[in-house]
Amino acid sequence: MKYTALILAMTAALGTASFAQAEEIDPAALKNAYDMGRNSVGLINHCVDKGFLKADSTKNANKMAAFMAGMPGQVNKSDGDKIEAQGRKGEVLVNGEYQKLEGNLPPTLSLKQWCQQADQGMRNGLEQAGL
């Protein structure tokens, strides 16, 4: 399943959640994946705004947003724009709550390094999904 591959790549890169590899993901997990994906798009744009990533990362983030919007199943997508906007402000969605990304990084990881890893994770996920 393309969505499973993309979700696994994104969550591995972002380190905010983990999913067991499965053929089918339950609706709550799909909603969580959608929310995380939209938040990730905002976070990538936050990194671009900070000057840590180049503009082509925004192009990939837009691909991700479009991909996430097309998720199958009965996923409530009504909060997607809000969740993405919070990411753009540098707020990461963890377990349904927002936390400032910059204040919650491991001490050995700079924001720039996090941005680069997240960008690479998004690129890998998009590539695995054939986008």
C-alpha positions in Angstrom: 0.0 0.0 0.0 1.5 3.3 -1.1 0.2 5.1 2.0 1.7 2.7 4.4 5.1 3.1 2.7 4.9 6.8 2.8 3.7 6.9 6.4 6.4 4.6 7.6 9.1 6.7 5.8 7.8 9.9 7.3 7.4 8.6 10.8 10.8 7.1 10.8 12.3 10.4 9.6 10.3 12.6 12.0 10.4 10.2 15.0 7.0 11.3 16.2 5.1 8.0 15.9 5.5 4.5 14.8 3.2 2.2 12.9 3.5 -1.6 12.6 3.7 -2.6 9.0 0.4 -3.9 8.0 -1.7 -4.3 4.9 -4.6 -2.3 6.4 -4.4 0.5 8.9 -7.4 1.2 11.1 -9.3 4.4 10.7 -7.8 6.0 13.8 -4.3 5.3 12.6 -5.2 6.7 9.2 -6.5 9.9 10.8 -3.3 10.2 12.9 -1.2 9.6 9.7 -3.2 12.3 7.9 -2.7 14.8 10.7 1.0 14.0 11.0 1.4 14.3 7.2 -0.3 17.7 7.1 1.7 18.9 10.1 4.9 17.6 8.5 4.1 19.7 5.4 3.8 22.8 7.6 7.1 21.9 9.4 8.9 21.6 6.1 7.7 25.0 5.1 8.8 26.3 8.6 12.2 25.0 7.8 12.2 26.7 4.4 11.0 30.0 6.1 14.0 29.7 8.5 16.4 29.3 5.6 17.4 25.7 6.5 15.9 24.2 3.4 15.7 25.4 -0.2 12.5 26.2 -2.1 12.4 22.8 -3.8 11.5 21.4 -0.4 8.3 23.4 -0.6 7.5 21.8 -3.9 7.9 18.4 -2.2 5.8 19.5 0.7 3.0 20.5 -1.7 3.2 17.1 -3.3 2.8 15.6 0.2 -0.2 17.7 1.0 -1.9 16.7 -2.3 -1.0 13.0 -1.6 -2.4 13.2 2.0 -5.6 14.9 0.7 -6.2 11.9 -1.5 -6.0 9.3 1.4 -8.5 6.6 1.0 -11.1 5.7 3.5 -13.3 7.7 5.9 -10.6 10.0 7.2 -11.8 13.3 8.7 -9.7 15.9 6.9 -11.5 19.0 8.1 -8.6 20.1 10.4 -5.9 19.6 7.8 -5.3 23.3 6.9 -5.2 24.2 10.6 -2.8 21.4 11.4 -0.5 22.4 8.6 -0.6 26.1 9.6 0.5 25.1 13.2 3.4 23.2 11.6 4.4 26.3 9.7 4.6 28.1 13.0 7.1 25.5 14.2 4.7 23.4 16.2 4.8 19.7 16.0 1.8 17.6 16.6 2.5 14.8 19.1 -0.2 12.6 20.5 -2.9 15.1 19.6 -1.1 18.1 21.2 1.1 20.8 19.8 4.7 21.3 21.1 7.3 23.8 20.0 9.7 21.9 17.7 12.7 24.0 18.7 12.2 23.4 22.4 11.7 19.6 22.1 14.7 18.5 20.0 17.3 16.1 21.4 20.3 18.1 22.7 22.5 16.6 20.0 20.2 17.7 17.2 20.0 21.2 15.9 16.9 22.6 14.2 18.8 22.7 10.9 19.8 19.0 11.2 16.2 18.1 12.1 14.9 20.0 9.1 17.4 18.2 6.8 16.4 14.8 8.2 12.7 15.6 7.9 13.2 16.8 4.3 15.1 13.7 3.4 12.4 11.5 5.0 9.7 13.3 3.0 11.7 12.9 -0.2 12.2 9.2 0.5 8.5 8.7 1.2 7.5 10.5 -1.9 9.9 8.4 -3.9 8.6 5.2 -2.4 5.1 6.2 -3.3 6.2 6.9 -6.9 5.7 10.6 -6.7 
